[in-house]
Amino acid sequence: MREIEDGIVRDFSDRMSYGSYLDLDTLFSAQHPRSDPPHHDELLFIIQHQTSELWLHLTVHELRDVTEQLKQDRLDVAMKRLARVKHIQETLTQQWSVLATLTPTEYAQFRGALANSSGFQSVNYRAVEFLLGNKHEGMLAIHEADPEGHALLSELLVEPSVYDEFLRYLARRGMPIPQEILDRDVSQPWEFNADLVTVLRDVYENVEENWDVYEALEELVDLEDNFQFWRFRHLRTVQRTIGFKHGTGGSSGVGFLKKALDLTFFPELYAVRTEVRDA
């Protein structure tokens, strides 16, 4: 048996403990199974989604700071934040393997208790999409019953995305970013710009002269790839659990999730790969 060292604090009657710092009493009291009687596997379903929301909440925190760092021309700090987001994305993707242990029979026994609740209604998920440029003003209506969430998304709708701020940063560096990009209405979803591909091709064909920008572009590609991996793992977990049933929130389910795989945040970063000339 390992001895408790003399210096280890034992009395927390007037000290902050680990549990009080993390407010674990609140955290562990936030799981409320709705099935009656409570089904054993519903706790897994709740905790899976609650932990995902915490990671998405942190992702929003990090991405908002990425935009702030880019505004201040601090590319190195912005990329440090993105590196953390990439690790968060990997954790989110790996989490699906836990939920995938839920069989169709097990889920069917408490799925009705979800009523119309659905991950599609996640404010944090929508905030991440807005921060990455996939904006849709019509989505705000879904969150009208949540004033705080609605306010956050309304704010992000009219703020430049990570991509917008990155391209503005490149323009300040002297790169010929098309003026229509710099002047665009950032509340609108991103639209492909062929002239931007030409600018990016110059970066990829002159890596030594543009190493930090080249590296940042690849970080953004990693970010999008990771997001797509997460989407695909989500789709496969849903298909494995409910097949082709409609979603609890009213969507077509797997069919709806498949459409999301066609969405892209940074289309020019993929198009440029075709344009880079062979040596």
C-alpha positions as CSV (number, residue, x, y, z in Angstrom):
1,M,0.0,0.0,0.0
2,R,1.3,3.4,-0.9
3,E,1.7,5.7,2.1
4,I,0.1,9.2,2.0
5,E,2.9,11.8,2.1
6,D,2.9,14.1,5.0
7,G,2.6,17.2,2.8
8,I,-0.6,16.1,1.1
9,V,-3.5,18.3,2.2
10,R,-6.3,16.4,4.0
11,D,-8.5,19.0,5.5
12,F,-10.7,20.9,3.0
13,S,-13.1,22.4,5.5
14,D,-11.8,25.9,4.6
15,R,-9.9,25.1,1.4
16,M,-10.9,24.7,-2.2
17,S,-10.9,21.1,-3.2
18,Y,-10.6,19.5,-6.6
19,G,-14.4,18.8,-6.6
20,S,-15.3,22.3,-5.6
21,Y,-13.0,23.9,-8.2
22,L,-14.6,21.9,-10.9
23,D,-18.1,22.2,-9.4
24,L,-18.5,18.4,-9.7
25,D,-21.7,18.4,-7.6
26,T,-23.3,20.4,-10.3
27,L,-21.7,18.4,-13.1
28,F,-22.8,15.0,-11.7
29,S,-26.3,16.2,-11.0
30,A,-26.9,17.3,-14.7
31,Q,-27.8,13.8,-16.0
32,H,-31.6,13.3,-16.0
33,P,-32.7,10.2,-17.8
34,R,-36.2,10.6,-19.2
35,S,-37.2,7.0,-19.8
36,D,-39.5,5.5,-17.2
37,P,-38.3,3.4,-15.7
38,P,-34.8,4.7,-16.4
39,H,-33.1,2.6,-19.0
40,H,-29.5,1.5,-18.2
41,D,-28.0,2.8,-21.4
42,E,-29.6,6.2,-21.4
43,L,-26.9,7.5,-19.1
44,L,-24.3,6.7,-21.8
45,F,-26.3,8.6,-24.4
46,I,-26.6,11.7,-22.1
47,I,-22.9,11.7,-21.0
48,Q,-21.7,11.2,-24.6
49,H,-23.6,14.3,-25.8
50,Q,-22.8,16.4,-22.7
51,T,-19.1,15.8,-23.0
52,S,-19.3,16.6,-26.7
53,E,-20.9,19.9,-25.9
54,L,-18.1,20.7,-23.4
55,W,-15.5,20.0,-26.1
56,L,-17.5,22.0,-28.7
57,H,-17.8,24.9,-26.1
58,L,-14.0,24.9,-25.8
59,T,-13.6,24.8,-29.6
60,V,-15.7,27.9,-29.8
61,H,-13.6,29.6,-27.2
62,E,-10.4,28.7,-29.1
63,L,-11.7,29.6,-32.6
64,R,-12.9,33.0,-31.4
65,D,-9.4,33.7,-30.1
66,V,-7.9,32.5,-33.4
67,T,-9.8,35.4,-35.1
68,E,-8.6,37.8,-32.5
69,Q,-5.0,36.8,-32.8
70,L,-5.2,37.1,-36.6
71,K,-6.6,40.6,-36.3
72,Q,-3.5,41.4,-34.3
73,D,-1.2,39.8,-36.9
74,R,-0.2,37.1,-34.5
75,L,-0.2,34.2,-36.8
76,D,2.0,32.0,-34.6
77,V,-0.4,32.3,-31.6
78,A,-3.4,31.7,-33.9
79,M,-1.8,28.5,-35.2
80,K,-1.1,27.4,-31.6
81,R,-4.9,27.7,-30.9
82,L,-5.7,25.8,-34.1
83,A,-3.3,23.0,-33.1
84,R,-5.3,22.6,-29.9
85,V,-8.6,22.6,-31.8
86,K,-7.3,19.7,-33.9
87,H,-6.6,17.6,-30.8
88,I,-10.1,18.4,-29.6
89,Q,-11.5,17.3,-32.9
90,E,-9.7,14.0,-32.7
91,T,-11.2,13.4,-29.2
92,L,-14.7,14.2,-30.5
93,T,-14.3,11.8,-33.3
94,Q,-13.0,9.0,-31.1
95,Q,-15.9,9.5,-28.7
96,W,-18.3,8.1,-31.3
97,S,-16.8,4.6,-30.7
98,V,-18.2,4.7,-27.2
99,L,-21.7,5.6,-28.4
100,A,-21.4,2.9,-31.1
101,T,-21.6,0.3,-28.4
102,L,-25.3,1.2,-28.1
103,T,-27.2,-1.4,-30.1
104,P,-30.4,-0.6,-32.0
105,T,-32.4,-2.7,-29.5
106,E,-31.0,-0.8,-26.6
107,Y,-31.5,2.7,-28.1
108,A,-35.0,1.9,-29.2
109,Q,-36.0,1.3,-25.6
110,F,-35.5,4.9,-24.6
111,R,-35.3,6.8,-27.9
112,G,-38.9,8.0,-27.6
113,A,-38.0,9.8,-24.4
114,L,-35.9,12.2,-26.4
115,A,-39.1,13.7,-28.0
116,N,-37.9,16.3,-30.5
117,S,-34.5,17.0,-29.0
118,S,-31.6,16.6,-31.5
119,G,-27.9,17.4,-31.9
120,F,-29.0,19.6,-34.8
121,Q,-30.2,22.0,-32.2
122,S,-26.7,22.4,-30.6
123,V,-25.7,26.0,-30.2
124,N,-22.1,25.1,-29.8
125,Y,-22.0,23.0,-33.0
126,R,-23.7,25.8,-34.9
127,A,-21.3,28.3,-33.5
128,V,-18.3,26.3,-34.7
129,E,-19.8,26.1,-38.2
130,F,-20.4,29.9,-38.2
131,L,-16.8,30.5,-37.0
132,L,-15.6,28.3,-39.9
133,G,-17.7,30.2,-42.5
134,N,-20.8,27.9,-43.0
135,K,-23.3,30.6,-42.1
136,H,-27.1,30.4,-42.5
137,E,-29.2,33.1,-41.0
138,G,-32.3,30.8,-41.1
139,M,-30.7,28.6,-38.5
140,L,-31.2,31.4,-35.9
141,A,-34.9,30.6,-35.7
142,I,-34.2,27.2,-34.2
143,H,-32.6,28.9,-31.2
144,E,-35.1,31.6,-30.5
145,A,-36.2,29.8,-27.3
146,D,-32.7,30.1,-26.0
147,P,-31.9,33.8,-25.7
148,E,-28.3,33.3,-24.8
149,G,-27.6,30.9,-27.6
150,H,-29.5,33.0,-30.1
151,A,-27.5,36.1,-29.1
152,L,-24.2,34.2,-29.5
153,L,-25.1,33.0,-33.0
154,S,-26.5,36.4,-34.0
155,E,-23.1,37.9,-33.1
156,L,-21.1,35.3,-34.9
157,L,-23.3,35.6,-38.0
158,V,-22.0,39.1,-38.6
159,E,-18.4,38.6,-37.5
160,P,-15.7,37.6,-39.9
161,S,-15.0,33.8,-39.9
162,V,-11.6,32.3,-39.2
163,Y,-11.0,32.2,-43.0
164,D,-12.1,35.8,-43.5
165,E,-9.7,37.0,-40.9
166,F,-6.9,34.8,-42.2
167,L,-7.3,36.2,-45.7
168,R,-7.4,39.8,-44.3
169,Y,-4.2,39.0,-42.6
170,L,-2.6,37.8,-45.8
171,A,-3.7,41.0,-47.5
172,R,-2.0,43.1,-44.8
173,R,1.1,41.0,-45.5
174,G,1.0,42.3,-49.1
175,M,-0.5,39.3,-50.8
176,P,-3.0,40.1,-53.6
177,I,-6.2,38.9,-52.0
178,P,-9.1,39.8,-54.3
179,Q,-10.8,43.0,-53.1
180,E,-14.2,41.4,-53.4
181,I,-13.2,39.0,-50.7
182,L,-12.0,41.7,-48.4
183,D,-15.3,43.7,-49.0
184,R,-17.7,40.8,-48.9
185,D,-20.7,40.5,-46.6
186,V,-19.4,38.2,-43.9
187,S,-22.9,37.2,-42.8
188,Q,-23.2,35.2,-46.0
189,P,-21.8,31.8,-46.5
190,W,-18.4,31.6,-48.3
191,E,-18.5,31.3,-52.1
192,F,-15.6,29.8,-54.1
193,N,-13.3,32.4,-55.6
194,A,-11.1,31.3,-58.5
195,D,-8.8,34.3,-58.3
196,L,-7.9,33.3,-54.7
197,V,-6.7,29.9,-55.9
198,T,-4.1,31.7,-58.1
199,V,-2.8,33.5,-55.0
200,L,-2.6,30.3,-53.0
201,R,-0.9,28.5,-55.8
202,D,1.9,31.0,-55.6
203,V,2.3,30.2,-51.9
204,Y,2.5,26.5,-52.7
205,E,4.9,26.9,-55.5
206,N,7.2,29.2,-53.5
207,V,7.2,27.4,-50.1
208,E,10.5,28.7,-48.8
209,E,9.5,32.3,-49.3
210,N,6.1,31.8,-47.6
211,W,6.8,29.0,-45.1
212,D,4.6,30.3,-42.3
213,V,1.7,31.0,-44.6
214,Y,2.2,27.6,-46.3
215,E,2.1,25.9,-42.9
216,A,-1.0,27.8,-41.8
217,L,-2.8,26.8,-45.0
218,E,-2.0,23.1,-44.2
219,E,-3.3,23.6,-40.6
220,L,-6.6,24.9,-42.1
221,V,-6.8,21.8,-44.3
222,D,-6.2,19.6,-41.3
223,L,-9.0,21.4,-39.5
224,E,-11.5,20.8,-42.3
225,D,-10.4,17.2,-42.8
226,N,-10.9,16.6,-39.1
227,F,-14.3,18.1,-39.2
228,Q,-15.3,15.8,-42.1
229,F,-13.9,12.8,-40.3
230,W,-16.2,13.8,-37.3
231,R,-19.2,14.2,-39.6
232,F,-18.5,10.8,-41.2
233,R,-18.1,9.0,-37.9
234,H,-21.3,10.6,-36.7
235,L,-23.2,9.4,-39.8
236,R,-21.9,5.9,-39.4
237,T,-22.8,5.8,-35.8
238,V,-26.3,7.0,-36.5
239,Q,-26.7,4.5,-39.3
240,R,-25.4,1.7,-37.1
241,T,-27.8,2.6,-34.3
242,I,-31.1,3.6,-36.1
243,G,-30.6,2.6,-39.7
244,F,-32.5,4.9,-42.0
245,K,-35.1,6.2,-39.5
246,H,-35.9,9.9,-39.4
247,G,-34.1,11.9,-36.8
248,T,-35.8,12.9,-33.5
249,G,-35.5,16.6,-34.5
250,G,-37.4,15.9,-37.8
251,S,-34.6,15.5,-40.2
252,S,-34.3,12.6,-42.7
253,G,-31.6,11.1,-40.5
254,V,-28.7,9.5,-42.4
255,G,-29.7,11.2,-45.7
256,F,-29.5,14.6,-44.0
257,L,-26.1,13.8,-42.5
258,K,-24.8,12.6,-45.9
259,K,-25.5,16.0,-47.4
260,A,-23.3,17.6,-44.8
261,L,-20.3,15.7,-46.2
262,D,-20.6,17.8,-49.3
263,L,-20.1,21.1,-47.4
264,T,-16.6,22.6,-47.4
265,F,-15.2,25.6,-45.4
266,F,-12.1,26.3,-47.4
267,P,-12.8,25.2,-51.0
268,E,-9.8,27.1,-52.5
269,L,-7.4,25.1,-50.3
270,Y,-8.5,21.9,-52.0
271,A,-8.8,23.4,-55.5
272,V,-5.2,24.7,-55.4
273,R,-3.9,21.1,-55.2
274,T,-5.0,20.6,-58.8
275,E,-3.4,23.8,-59.9
276,V,0.0,23.4,-58.4
277,R,2.4,22.8,-61.3
278,D,4.7,19.8,-61.3
279,A,8.4,20.5,-61.0
